[in-house]
Amino acid sequence: MTSLMKKLALATAVFAAPLVAVSAAQAERYVLVSHAPDSDSWWNTIKNGLALAGKQMNVEVEYRNPPTGDLADMARIIEQTAASQPDGIITTLADFDVLSGPIQAAVDQGIDVIIMNSGTPEQTREVGALMFVGQPEYDAGLAAGMRAKKDGVSSFLCVNHVISNAVVAERCRGFADGLGVALGGQMIDSGQDPSEIKNKVQAYLEANPETDAILTLGPTSADPTILALNENGMAGDIYFGTFDLGDEIVKGIKAGVIQWGIDQQPFLQAYLPVVVLTNYHRFGVLPGNNINSGPGFITKDGLELVERYAGEYR
């Protein structure tokens, strides 16, 4: 190698190293904060969507949540996350009263926020977030109720395992409106303990034998409800619809115990905010509207891909 070529090679090596370091240092960092307890396996799909988006966009991503689902703990996590100065925060808005303050404080610090999964477009605007990515819960419930009405349903039990989340309760209200009946006492606070859910479902059905249908709001309430119906002999005989998907729900649809599941596509709720934030920070582009990730009805006829990816990407 000539002396000149050696000098050029050395110069290239000297300048290349800082460029790599700068590129790594400039990688955006996004933190997703959810309200879900560690026990809720439905959120594994959220985690997978977040991880894949981080890999594809070449950004740092982190998932944080209150281990027990305590919303006051979640509020503290949002505050701690904001103090670490990430480029963006992706968070659920499960309780406006508890969480709006910390979210607004993060926005006031100059952190870009996207609300996902829980909350409404109106609440999103109020806290100053960029946009909402999720399912319009009332509209999803309304569509489900209209579908059930066509199938002959006129009364139902809504098993609500997250009664503190007023937005999720909109699923039950929408379902009642779709049927054209008052919600009244047809929604119960089931709690999240599987044994309690099973017992409360059985007790309600025993006290209200005229009930035409059951609506559950996710695997946390659906799985114990399946057990309740297996025990009391009503599995396959009572109309059963559910929000969200999971292994047991897919099995229930396949077996004819559950008529349909409403897929809000949680993968997209985590994946899309990372893509949106990355492109916003790199190129200044931002969708002009909120993004509806659902609803989509999953029936026995459309289970092939759902079965393959349930609990992972579906």
C-alpha positions as CSV (number, residue, x, y, z in Angstrom):
1,M,0.0,0.0,0.0
2,T,1.4,3.4,-1.0
3,S,1.9,6.1,1.6
4,L,-0.9,8.2,0.2
5,M,-3.3,5.2,0.4
6,K,-2.3,4.5,3.9
7,K,-3.1,8.1,4.9
8,L,-6.5,7.9,3.2
9,A,-7.3,4.7,4.9
10,L,-6.4,6.1,8.3
11,A,-8.4,9.2,7.6
12,T,-11.4,7.1,6.6
13,A,-11.1,5.0,9.8
14,V,-10.8,8.1,12.0
15,F,-13.9,9.8,10.5
16,A,-16.0,6.6,10.2
17,A,-16.0,5.8,14.0
18,P,-17.5,9.1,15.1
19,L,-20.3,8.8,12.4
20,V,-21.3,5.4,13.8
21,A,-21.3,6.8,17.3
22,V,-23.4,9.8,16.4
23,S,-25.9,7.6,14.5
24,A,-26.3,5.4,17.6
25,A,-26.6,8.4,19.9
26,Q,-29.3,9.9,17.8
27,A,-31.5,6.8,17.8
28,E,-35.0,7.8,19.0
29,R,-36.3,6.4,22.3
30,Y,-40.0,5.7,22.8
31,V,-41.6,4.3,25.9
32,L,-45.0,2.6,26.0
33,V,-46.8,2.8,29.3
34,S,-49.9,0.6,29.8
35,H,-52.4,0.1,32.6
36,A,-52.3,-3.6,32.3
37,P,-51.2,-5.8,35.2
38,D,-48.5,-8.4,34.7
39,S,-51.1,-11.1,34.8
40,D,-52.9,-9.9,31.7
41,S,-51.5,-12.0,28.8
42,W,-53.5,-10.1,26.2
43,W,-50.9,-7.5,26.3
44,N,-48.2,-9.8,24.9
45,T,-49.4,-8.9,21.5
46,I,-48.9,-5.2,22.3
47,K,-45.3,-6.0,23.5
48,N,-44.6,-7.9,20.2
49,G,-45.9,-5.1,18.1
50,L,-43.8,-2.6,20.0
51,A,-40.6,-4.8,19.7
52,L,-41.1,-5.4,16.0
53,A,-41.7,-1.7,15.3
54,G,-38.6,-0.8,17.2
55,K,-36.5,-3.2,15.3
56,Q,-37.9,-2.2,11.9
57,M,-37.5,1.6,12.6
58,N,-34.2,1.2,14.3
59,V,-35.3,3.0,17.4
60,E,-35.1,2.2,21.2
61,V,-38.4,1.0,22.7
62,E,-39.4,0.1,26.2
63,Y,-42.6,-1.3,27.7
64,R,-43.6,-0.2,31.3
65,N,-46.7,-1.0,33.3
66,P,-47.9,-1.1,37.0
67,P,-47.5,-4.8,38.0
68,T,-50.8,-5.0,39.7
69,G,-52.7,-2.7,37.4
70,D,-52.9,0.1,40.0
71,L,-53.6,3.4,38.1
72,A,-52.0,5.6,40.7
73,D,-48.8,3.5,40.2
74,M,-49.3,4.0,36.4
75,A,-49.5,7.8,36.9
76,R,-46.2,7.7,38.8
77,I,-44.6,5.6,36.0
78,I,-45.7,8.2,33.4
79,E,-44.1,10.9,35.5
80,Q,-40.9,8.9,35.9
81,T,-40.8,8.2,32.2
82,A,-41.3,11.9,31.3
83,A,-38.4,12.8,33.7
84,S,-36.1,10.5,31.7
85,Q,-36.8,12.7,28.6
86,P,-37.7,10.1,25.9
87,D,-38.4,11.3,22.4
88,G,-42.0,10.1,22.7
89,I,-44.4,8.4,25.1
90,I,-47.1,6.0,23.9
91,T,-49.7,5.5,26.7
92,T,-53.2,4.3,27.5
93,L,-55.7,6.7,29.0
94,A,-57.5,4.2,31.2
95,D,-58.8,6.8,33.7
96,F,-58.9,10.4,32.6
97,D,-59.1,11.8,36.2
98,V,-56.0,9.9,37.3
99,L,-53.8,10.0,34.2
100,S,-54.6,13.2,32.4
101,G,-52.4,15.3,34.7
102,P,-49.2,13.4,34.2
103,I,-49.8,13.1,30.5
104,Q,-50.4,16.8,30.1
105,A,-47.3,17.5,32.2
106,A,-45.2,15.3,29.8
107,V,-46.7,17.3,26.8
108,D,-45.8,20.5,28.5
109,Q,-42.2,19.3,28.8
110,G,-42.1,19.0,25.0
111,I,-42.5,15.3,24.8
112,D,-44.6,14.0,22.0
113,V,-47.4,11.7,23.2
114,I,-49.7,9.3,21.4
115,I,-52.7,7.8,23.2
116,M,-53.4,4.1,22.3
117,N,-55.9,1.5,23.3
118,S,-57.8,3.3,26.0
119,G,-59.2,6.8,25.8
120,T,-61.1,8.8,23.2
121,P,-60.2,11.2,20.5
122,E,-61.8,14.0,22.6
123,Q,-59.7,13.1,25.6
124,T,-56.6,12.9,23.4
125,R,-57.1,16.4,22.2
126,E,-57.7,17.6,25.8
127,V,-54.4,16.3,27.1
128,G,-52.5,17.7,24.1
129,A,-51.5,14.4,22.6
130,L,-50.7,14.0,18.9
131,M,-53.3,11.4,18.1
132,F,-55.3,8.4,19.2
133,V,-54.7,4.9,17.9
134,G,-57.3,2.4,19.0
135,Q,-60.8,1.1,18.7
136,P,-63.8,3.5,19.1
137,E,-65.4,1.4,21.9
138,Y,-69.0,2.6,21.8
139,D,-69.1,2.1,18.0
140,A,-67.7,-1.4,18.4
141,G,-70.3,-2.2,21.0
142,L,-73.0,-0.8,18.9
143,A,-72.0,-2.9,15.9
144,A,-71.9,-6.0,18.1
145,G,-75.4,-5.2,19.5
146,M,-76.9,-4.7,16.1
147,R,-75.4,-8.0,15.0
148,A,-76.7,-9.8,18.1
149,K,-80.2,-8.2,17.6
150,K,-80.3,-9.7,14.0
151,D,-79.5,-13.0,15.7
152,G,-82.5,-12.8,18.0
153,V,-80.9,-11.5,21.2
154,S,-83.0,-9.1,23.4
155,S,-81.3,-9.4,26.8
156,F,-77.7,-10.0,27.9
157,L,-75.1,-10.1,30.6
158,C,-72.1,-7.8,30.1
159,V,-69.1,-9.1,32.2
160,N,-67.0,-6.1,32.9
161,H,-63.6,-6.9,34.5
162,V,-62.3,-3.3,34.3
163,I,-65.2,-1.4,35.8
164,S,-63.0,1.6,36.7
165,N,-62.2,2.2,33.0
166,A,-65.3,4.1,31.9
167,V,-64.2,4.0,28.2
168,V,-64.3,0.2,28.2
169,A,-67.7,0.3,29.7
170,E,-68.8,2.0,26.5
171,R,-68.7,-1.4,24.9
172,C,-71.5,-2.6,27.1
173,R,-73.5,0.6,26.6
174,G,-73.1,0.4,22.8
175,F,-74.2,-3.2,22.8
176,A,-77.3,-2.3,24.7
177,D,-78.1,0.5,22.3
178,G,-77.5,-1.8,19.4
179,L,-80.1,-4.2,20.9
180,G,-82.4,-1.3,21.6
181,V,-82.6,-2.0,25.3
182,A,-81.5,-0.2,28.5
183,L,-78.2,-1.3,30.0
184,G,-79.5,-1.1,33.5
185,G,-78.2,-3.9,35.7
186,Q,-77.1,-6.1,32.8
187,M,-73.5,-5.0,33.3
188,I,-71.7,-6.5,36.3
189,D,-68.5,-5.6,38.0
190,S,-66.8,-9.0,37.8
191,G,-63.3,-8.1,39.2
192,Q,-60.3,-9.8,37.7
193,D,-60.0,-12.9,39.9
194,P,-60.9,-15.9,37.6
195,S,-62.7,-17.8,40.3
196,E,-64.8,-14.7,41.3
197,I,-65.7,-14.1,37.6
198,K,-66.8,-17.6,37.1
199,N,-68.9,-17.6,40.3
200,K,-70.5,-14.2,39.5
201,V,-71.4,-15.3,35.9
202,Q,-73.0,-18.4,37.2
203,A,-74.9,-16.5,40.0
204,Y,-76.2,-14.0,37.5
205,L,-77.5,-16.6,35.0
206,E,-79.1,-18.5,37.8
207,A,-80.9,-15.4,39.1
208,N,-81.8,-14.3,35.5
209,P,-82.6,-17.4,33.6
210,E,-84.2,-15.4,30.7
211,T,-80.8,-14.0,29.7
212,D,-80.3,-14.5,26.0
213,A,-76.6,-13.6,25.6
214,I,-73.3,-13.0,27.3
215,L,-70.8,-10.3,26.3
216,T,-67.3,-10.4,27.8
217,L,-64.7,-7.6,27.4
218,G,-61.5,-9.6,26.9
219,P,-59.7,-12.9,27.8
220,T,-59.7,-11.9,31.5
221,S,-63.4,-12.2,31.7
222,A,-64.0,-14.5,28.7
223,D,-61.8,-17.4,29.9
224,P,-63.6,-17.8,33.3
225,T,-67.0,-17.3,31.6
226,I,-66.2,-20.3,29.3
227,L,-65.5,-22.4,32.4
228,A,-68.7,-21.1,34.0
229,L,-70.8,-22.2,31.0
230,N,-69.0,-25.6,30.9
231,E,-69.9,-26.2,34.5
232,N,-73.6,-25.1,34.3
233,G,-74.2,-26.9,31.0
234,M,-74.9,-23.8,29.0
235,A,-71.8,-23.8,26.8
236,G,-73.0,-23.7,23.1
237,D,-76.6,-23.1,24.1
238,I,-76.4,-19.4,25.1
239,Y,-75.4,-16.7,22.6
240,F,-71.8,-15.6,23.5
241,G,-69.8,-12.8,22.0
242,T,-66.6,-11.3,23.3
243,F,-64.2,-8.5,22.7
244,D,-60.5,-9.2,21.9
245,L,-58.8,-12.5,21.2
246,G,-56.7,-15.1,23.1
247,D,-56.0,-18.8,23.0
248,E,-59.1,-19.8,24.9
249,I,-61.4,-17.4,23.0
250,V,-60.1,-18.9,19.7
251,K,-60.8,-22.4,21.0
252,G,-64.3,-21.3,22.1
253,I,-65.1,-19.8,18.6
254,K,-63.8,-23.0,17.0
255,A,-65.9,-25.2,19.3
256,G,-69.1,-23.1,18.7
257,V,-69.2,-21.9,22.3
258,I,-68.5,-18.3,21.3
259,Q,-70.3,-16.9,18.2
260,W,-67.7,-14.1,17.5
261,G,-64.8,-12.2,18.8
262,I,-64.2,-8.5,18.2
263,D,-60.6,-8.0,17.2
264,Q,-59.3,-4.5,18.0
265,Q,-55.9,-5.5,16.5
266,P,-53.7,-4.6,19.5
267,F,-50.6,-5.3,17.4
268,L,-51.4,-2.2,15.4
269,Q,-52.0,-0.2,18.6
270,A,-48.4,-0.6,19.6
271,Y,-46.8,-0.9,16.2
272,L,-48.3,2.1,14.4
273,P,-47.5,4.8,17.1
274,V,-43.8,3.9,16.9
275,V,-43.9,4.2,13.1
276,V,-45.8,7.5,13.3
277,L,-43.5,9.0,15.9
278,T,-40.3,7.9,14.1
279,N,-41.5,9.4,10.8
280,Y,-42.7,12.6,12.6
281,H,-39.3,13.1,14.3
282,R,-37.2,12.3,11.2
283,F,-39.3,13.9,8.4
284,G,-41.9,16.0,10.1
285,V,-44.8,14.0,8.6
286,L,-47.9,13.2,10.7
287,P,-51.3,11.6,9.8
288,G,-54.1,14.2,9.9
289,N,-56.5,11.9,11.7
290,N,-56.7,9.4,14.5
291,I,-56.3,5.8,13.5
292,N,-59.0,3.2,14.2
293,S,-57.4,-0.2,14.7
294,G,-60.8,-2.0,15.0
295,P,-63.4,-3.4,15.2
296,G,-63.3,-6.5,13.2
297,F,-65.5,-9.5,13.8
298,I,-63.7,-12.9,13.9
299,T,-66.0,-15.9,13.4
300,K,-65.4,-19.6,12.9
301,D,-65.0,-19.1,9.2
302,G,-62.0,-16.8,9.5
303,L,-59.8,-18.5,12.1
304,E,-56.9,-19.7,10.0
305,L,-54.5,-16.8,10.4
306,V,-56.0,-15.9,13.9
307,E,-55.2,-19.4,15.2
308,R,-51.7,-19.3,13.8
309,Y,-50.9,-15.9,15.4
310,A,-53.2,-15.7,18.4
311,G,-51.5,-14.3,21.4
312,E,-48.5,-13.3,19.3
313,Y,-49.7,-10.9,16.6
314,R,-53.5,-11.3,16.8
